[in-house]
Amino acid sequence: MGRMNTLPDVPDTATVYPITVRWSDMDAYAHVNNVQYLRYLEEARVYAFKDWFGQERDLIDEGMLVVSQAIDYLLPLEFTYSPARVAVWCSDIGAASFGLGYAVCGPEGDDTVYARGRVTLVAYDLDARRPRRLGPSEQAALQRVSGPAPHLRGDRREGRP
């Protein structure tokens, strides 16, 4: 299970997961390649869903689609033998979709935020091949880990505060 958050500028409701930074994640500039950050967000999301929705029920197997992703790369993350930490929380809840906020931080002792991101997901009925409404227990689980969406650079262009 992830640990509760103590990182600066991350909601108290966020859950934090250690994510291994592999040597192969590095690029020619000796820092984590940008595409790897999306994999870190995905890995944290998989762990979060088990923690938030329970071990008996796998929301991913039932159907969940990523419909949009946005990320700001703030500082280059370099290889370290200690795992980085990814904080994840729910940033908004709709009828069939919800948003997650993320902060990719350094290993224990390094509270630097190297990247911030947002992902929007939709609950999906795999058999009917269409979105489905979130159930009351799903909405309640998301509400427990709810916090404000992270501010990203593109928000000014899109009219977000």
N, C-alpha and C positions, 0 to 999 in steps of 0.2 A: 504494500500500500504506500502511496505517496505521502510525503510529509506536508504538514500545513506550512503555509508561507510565512517567512520573516524577511523577504526581500523588499528593498525600497521601491516605491512606485509600482507595486504589484498589489492588487486587492488582497486583504486578509483571507478572503474566501478561496483563494487559489490553492491548488494542490501542486506540489513540486516533486518532480521525478528526476532521478539521476539518469543521464543519458551518456553512454560511452562515446567519446570522440575517437574514432579510429584513424590510424595513420593514413589509410586510403581515402579518408575524407578530405585530405589536404589537396590544395591545388599548387600550381607552379609558383605562386607567391608565398607559399609556406603558411597559409591560413585555410580555415575550413571553406570549401567551395560553397558558393551560394545555394546550389541545389540541395546540398546536404541539410541545410537548415529546415527545409520542408520535410525531410525525412525525420528530423528530430521532433518536429511538431507532430507528425503522424505517430511516432512511437509514444510520445507522451499522451496523445489522445487515446490510443489503444489501452494504455494502463489506466487512464482516467475513467474511461467507460466502465471498466471492470469495477473500479472503486466506487464510482458514483451510482451505477445501476445494479450492482450486485453480481456475485459470482455465478448464480444459477441462470442468469439471463444474459445473453450476449447480443447487445444492440447491433453490433457490426454484422453478425450472422443474420439478424432479422432484416437488415437493410438500412444502410445509411450512406448517403452520397455526399461527397464534397462538391459544392457548386461554385465556390469562389474562394480565393486565397489572396492575401496581400501581406507583404512583409517589408519591413525597413531594416536594412543592415546598418547598424550603428557603428560598430567597431570590428576589426578583424579578430576572430577567435582563432587562437593557435592551438596546436596539439599539446595535450597534457595527459599524464597517466591517470589523473583523477577525473571522474566523470563530470561533464558539464551538468547544469541543472536547467530544466525547462518547467516553468510555472504555467499552468493552464487553468482557465476558469470560463464560466459561461458569461458571455457579454450581452446576449439578448435572446429572447424566446418568442417564437411566433407559433402559429397554429400547426405548421408542419415542419418548420425550419428553426434553427437556432444558430447562434454565433458563439465562437470560442475566441478568447483572447489568450495571447501567449507572450512570454518573455523568456528568451534564451540567455542564461546567465552563466558565469564562470563556475568553477568547482567550489566546494566548501571553502570559505575564507575569501572568495572573490565574488562580491555582490554586484559586479559590473554587469549591466544589461548590454549584451552584444547585438541582440536583434529583438524586434517586437513584431508580432504578427496577429492577423485575424483570419479566421476560417469560418465560412458559412456552410452548414450542412443541412440536408433535408432528410427526414425520415422517409423511407421508401419501402413500398410493398413489392418484394421481389416477384411474387407470383402474378400479381395484377399489373406489374410494370408501371407503377405510378406512385406519386407521393402519397403519404398517409399522414393523418393527424397524429401529433404527439399525444400519448395517453396521460391521464392525470398523474400517475406515478412518475413518468418520465419528466413531466413539467416540474413536479415537486423536487425531484432529484437535481434538476438543473437550477432551480431557484436556490437551493442550498449552497451552491457554488457560484452564485451570480455576483458580478461586479461590473464596473464600468468598462466599456470597450477601450482598448489601448489606442492612444492617439498616434496616427501614422502621418507621414509627410504629405501624402496625397489627399488627406482629408480637407485641406484648405481649398483645393481645386474642386472637390466634390460638394462643397458647402457644408461639411460636417464641422462641428465646433472643435 
